[in-house]
Amino acid sequence: MVFDYSEGLIVLDKPSGPTSHQSSAYLKEILGIKKAGHSGTLDPNVSGVLPVAFGRSTRLLQFLLLAPKEYVCWMKLHGDVSRLELSQAFKKFKGEIKQRVPRKSAVKRQTRKRTIYELELLEMNGRNVLFRALVERGTYIRMLCIDIGKKLGVQAHMYELRRTKVAHLDESISFTLNEVKAAKIEYDAGKKLLLKRIVYPKEKIVEHLPKIVIYDDAVSSLLNGISLKAPGIKEMEDFDKDVFVKVFDEKNELIMIGKSTIKSKDVKKVGVVVLPEVVFN
């Protein structure tokens, strides 16, 4: 496969300061490309994982939006509590919670239900608390800090926040703006290896989705927007009904992202299995 950084993905380690849009624009300028987009906006003062895609790959970013996000937060308590009290409070915030949208927010202010999948106390030093949270998309960590403080009866606020993971994309595979700039300078000088390591192919964006491999004979119909039917499937991973799946040809090239109409275990020899959402032709 020919390397084309204008069609790939960078897992950017966004610095504190610039907006997500500015960070995406910086990457466009560094790489000299026309189209870029990001998934899961971070506030200017929040650092960490910001997936940025280029060219046609931006069409795949929507499939990251519903995925869980992981954060590490530095929270400051306004009063003294014991580690035991804090641990007990954390347990009450695991699972489904009700959360009020903050005043300074891009969405309508209302109370919503959100799920906290994991909430781990990492460190406590006096009133300084470091914790990790794996949460449903749209969960406000600063409101979580406020609500934890209320539960403890001492009040609290978010002091610093870093996003460490979006779906399967974590900070271990992220790169800073300076690293990307240095890689592009090397690339222009004929040394392409570093930029190839930084820019992932578009398939990386949907790595978390169940995979279906189709026979090459079925490719042309899918490229014309036809739904995937059972006879065209060569092999598949397990999936549920009404979930997004990725469809590859026998050469392992991404053809389509679609939504399943049935569970994989119920797929028979006939019938529609996947309805198209995004097709690459």
Secondary structure as the mmCIF struct_conf table of DSSP 4:
data_model
#
loop_
_struct_conf.conf_type_id
_struct_conf.id
_struct_conf.beg_label_comp_id
_struct_conf.beg_label_asym_id
_struct_conf.beg_label_seq_id
_struct_conf.end_label_comp_id
_struct_conf.end_label_asym_id
_struct_conf.end_label_seq_id
HELX_RH_3T_P HELX_RH_3T_P1 TYR A 5 GLU A 7
BEND BEND1 GLY A 8 GLY A 8
STRN STRN1 LEU A 9 LYS A 14
HELX_LH_PP_P HELX_LH_PP_P1 PRO A 15 PRO A 15
BEND BEND2 SER A 16 PRO A 18
HELX_RH_AL_P HELX_RH_AL_P1 SER A 20 LEU A 31
TURN_TY1_P TURN_TY1_P1 GLY A 32 GLY A 32
BEND BEND3 LYS A 34 LYS A 34
STRN STRN2 ALA A 36 HIS A 38
BEND BEND4 SER A 39 GLY A 40
TURN_TY1_P TURN_TY1_P2 PRO A 44 ASN A 45
STRN STRN3 SER A 47 PHE A 54
HELX_RH_3T_P HELX_RH_3T_P2 GLY A 55 LEU A 64
TURN_TY1_P TURN_TY1_P3 LEU A 65 LEU A 66
BEND BEND5 ALA A 67 ALA A 67
STRN STRN4 LYS A 69 LEU A 77
BEND BEND6 HIS A 78 GLY A 79
HELX_RH_AL_P HELX_RH_AL_P2 ARG A 83 LYS A 92
TURN_TY1_P TURN_TY1_P4 PHE A 93 PHE A 93
BEND BEND7 LYS A 94 LYS A 94
STRN STRN5 GLY A 95 ARG A 100
HELX_LH_PP_P HELX_LH_PP_P2 VAL A 101 PRO A 102
BEND BEND8 ARG A 103 LYS A 104
BEND BEND9 ALA A 106 VAL A 107
STRN STRN6 THR A 111 ASN A 125
TURN_TY1_P TURN_TY1_P5 GLY A 126 ARG A 127
STRN STRN7 ASN A 128 VAL A 135
TURN_TY1_P TURN_TY1_P6 ARG A 137 GLY A 138
HELX_RH_AL_P HELX_RH_AL_P3 ILE A 141 LEU A 152
TURN_TY1_P TURN_TY1_P7 GLY A 153 GLY A 153
BEND BEND10 VAL A 154 VAL A 154
STRN STRN8 ALA A 156 VAL A 166
TURN_TY1_P TURN_TY1_P8 ALA A 167 HIS A 168
STRN STRN9 LEU A 169 ASP A 170
HELX_RH_3T_P HELX_RH_3T_P3 GLU A 171 ILE A 173
STRN STRN10 PHE A 175 PHE A 175
HELX_RH_AL_P HELX_RH_AL_P4 LEU A 177 ASP A 188
TURN_TY1_P TURN_TY1_P9 ALA A 189 GLY A 190
HELX_RH_AL_P HELX_RH_AL_P5 LEU A 193 ILE A 198
BEND BEND11 VAL A 199 VAL A 199
STRN STRN11 TYR A 200 TYR A 200
HELX_RH_3T_P HELX_RH_3T_P4 LYS A 202 VAL A 206
TURN_TY1_P TURN_TY1_P10 GLU A 207 HIS A 208
BEND BEND12 LEU A 209 LEU A 209
STRN STRN12 LYS A 211 ILE A 214
HELX_RH_3T_P HELX_RH_3T_P5 ASP A 216 ALA A 218
HELX_RH_AL_P HELX_RH_AL_P6 VAL A 219 LEU A 223
TURN_TY1_P TURN_TY1_P11 ASN A 224 GLY A 225
HELX_LH_PP_P HELX_LH_PP_P3 ILE A 226 SER A 227
STRN STRN13 LEU A 228 LYS A 229
HELX_RH_3T_P HELX_RH_3T_P6 ALA A 230 GLY A 232
STRN STRN14 ILE A 233 MET A 236
TURN_TY1_P TURN_TY1_P12 LYS A 241 ASP A 242
STRN STRN15 PHE A 244 PHE A 248
TURN_TY1_P TURN_TY1_P13 GLU A 250 LYS A 251
STRN STRN16 LEU A 254 SER A 260
BEND BEND13 THR A 261 ILE A 262
HELX_RH_3T_P HELX_RH_3T_P7 SER A 264 ASP A 266
BEND BEND14 LYS A 269 GLY A 271
STRN STRN17 VAL A 272 VAL A 279
#
